[in-house]
Amino acid sequence: MENFEEKKKKVDEAWKEAVDKEKTGGETPSPGQEEYPQEINFGLFLSSLMIEGLIALGEVENPVTKKKEINLGQARYVIDVISMLQGKTKNNLTPDEKNAVEQVLYELRMRYVGKTK
């Protein structure tokens, strides 16, 4: 029976291969020529944190275990990280970015409270 680390390694390797194929149209990229599949920006980063929070709240299936599992400690950690980012980026975000952070925090906090009742 495989342990968690072996399963995670298989998922990580399969994901990397799929991304490489998608980026190169099926060809294996040469070392040093790999590119990101899309532009990195604050909105994408914030979305990834929200997805992590939703996974921890059991709202979205965990991609490793293929199950919806609640981990309130992890959910609280993600909420705290986003809250810290909100404070550290104060007066340095566009109005849309500021609004997105507020909406993500509100949504995750409300779902967290709902899970703790």
Number of C-alpha atoms within 10 A of each C-alpha: 4 7 7 11 9 11 13 15 12 13 14 13 12 12 12 12 14 12 15 19 14 13 17 14 10 12 10 13 14 8 6 6 6 12 11 9 11 8 7 9 8 12 13 12 10 17 14 12 17 21 18 17 28 24 21 24 24 18 14 17 16 17 11 13 11 9 12 16 16 17 14 17 11 15 23 17 13 21 23 14 13 21 16 12 13 18 11 10 11 11 10 11 13 10 9 10 15 15 12 16 21 14 12 20 20 13 14 21 17 11 17 19 10 10 12 7 5
